[in-house]
Each structure stands twice: as structure tokens, then as C-alpha cells.
Amino acid sequence: MSKMRYVILQHADQLEFVEMPSDYAYQLSALNLRLNKEIDKLTADIVPKLPRAIAECDQLDLLEERYVISQGLAYINDLEKSFASVKEEHYPLIALLTEIRALQAQLEQWYEEEDLI
């Protein structure tokens, strides 16, 4: 079984946990930081609400049932959909979408190689 890492994201006072292949967890964290840096530059009326990556860890035992662990590919697919739906006319949104889709493609390939999809 492949080694996994967990990216911990924070939405205001809510936490989200994303399970990623260990070789890609840093990419998700870096992408999240970049998106958070750039999101305020978007001029569209409706802009996705982004959590902030606050930590990564190798092992994670959730002690409260209200928390769940999201699968990395599902998380990145949702992220791509939310940014693809933005009606932006001024900021070069395609650059952000390209970064999201690059990680999405890498994860799809990884999951296929691991026979997980």
C-alpha cells in the first residue's frame, strides 16, 4: 500500500482533512497557498470560498465522528469545478485553472497506476 499524507485545511472555525499520496501532498498545500494569494484578485461576482492549508501530517486518527477524510482526487475535482464555474473577465483565471488541472491529471494517473479508480 502506498504511503499517504494528510493536508489539514481550515474554513473559518471548520477543519477539513484531505488524504493525498505522500508525493503529492506538498503540491496540494502549495496550490492552496497560491490560490489563497490570488483569489482576492478575482473580479467575478461569485468567487469560490477557499480553506487555508494549515498543516500536513503522515498519520491521522480522527477522534470525532463529525470529521471525515476526503480523498485527494475527489477534493481536487471539486476544486476544479468551483474554479471552472467562475465567470472572470479581468484576471487570467486560466493560469490558476492550469495549475489545478495539472495536479488533477497527476492524481488521476497515480490513482490509475495504483488501481484505485
N, C-alpha and C positions, 0 to 999 in steps of 0.2 A: 504494500500500500504506500502511496506517495505521501510525503510529508506535507502537512498543511500548516498555514499560519492564519491568524485571525486579525482582522483590521477592526478596530473599535471606532465607531462613528458616533458623534453626538449631535442631536437635533434639540436645541434648547435644553430641556431637562430630560430628554429621552435618549437612550443608548440603542445603537444598532450594531450587530455583530455580523461580520461577513467572513466566511471561510474561503480562503484562497489557497491555491497551490503555493508552496513557500517561495518558489522562484518568481511569483507574480504579485505577492502581497505588497512589496515596496512600490511597484508600479501603480497599484490602486491608490496607495497613500499619496504618492507624488501627483497623480492625476487629480485626486480630490483637492490637494492643496492648490494646484494650478487653477482648477475650476472655481474654487472659492476666491482666488485672487482676481479672476477675470469676470465673475458673474455680475459684479456691480457696474461693469462697463456696458452690459447689455441694455438696449433701449426699448426692447419689446414690452408690450403691456403685461404679458404673462411670462414670468421667468420661473424656472424650477427652484424650489426650496432645497438647498443643499445642506447635508450634515457636514461636520468638520471631522476629519480624521484626527483622533487624539492619541491613539496608541496601536501597537501591534504586539502580538504575543504568539508563542509557539503552542501553548496549551491553554485550553479554556474550559472550565467547568462552570456552567451556569447554575446558580443556586435558587433562582426564582423562575417560576413557570411562565411569568409574563414575558420573559425574554426568549427569543428564538435566534437561531443562527441561520443567516441567509447564505445560500450557495453563491459563490462568486460570479458565475456566468449569469445566473438569474438577476443578480444585482446590477451587473454591467448592462444587461439587456434593458432593464427598466430605466437605467440612467440614459442610455442611448435614445430610447423612446421619448423621454421627457425633454431632452435637448433637441431632438429632431422635430418636435412639435412647436418649438419656439419660432415665432414669426418676427425675425430680426431683419432690419433693413440697413443698419449702420455699422454695427460691429461685425468683423469677419468670423461669424459663428462657425463657418466650415472648418476653421483651424481647430476649434475645440471638439467638434464632431469627429474630425480625423483622428485626434488623439484617443477619444473614447472608442471609436471603431477599430483602431489598431489593437488596443488591449482586448477588445471583444473578439477579434479574429484570433489572437494568440490563445485566449482562453478556450475558444471553440476547438482549435487544433489540439490543445492539451487534453481537453475532455474526450475528444475522439481517440487520441492515442492511448488514453487510459481506459477506453471502453466504458465511459461513464454517461455518454449520451447516445 
